[in-house]
């Protein structure tokens, strides 16, 4: 992504039909990744529940693998998407599967109503902000930069709170995170559109679509997790 960001002003290619196809690919891949995660989570909680519990008990390091491997895959996709779109698409699906398995363990701490409410809320916010980011003529780069910086600070604060274990602080952080990812969703949607308009004739559009799908998938996942924390906390208070 940095390579594109640094050269974003080089060219401007206007191709409405091509842009529509490109955006359809992005959101199609992203929707597929969300579906794969949901299916993986469901299968982990039902069909493979006993096997996964046994695996975690016998190999505790497996949880660390589930947490760290998607991060590594994300970096690989970012650097290889336009060079090897097929492999990057496969890695996107693998990333979605791993996140789905992780969600299955997280979901055990919440009710079905919490999960449904969080999904509806995150999907609604995501769709609205993605549309805004795609159609607005206002440059969101500055807002995106602010949100990215705020996200880094929030991650550090969350890591500190892991040791403090203060539920109210986590609750407040979730609201802040929702605001951050609302901005990032709109910015990523606009950024992928602009990257296509600038470089769509120079690189693989399938690779760009995978890259965009990954970014937006991560935005959606983080929105979902933060809404899940918010709804779960409200249930605990009642």
Beta strands, then each sheet from edge to edge (+ up, - down):
end
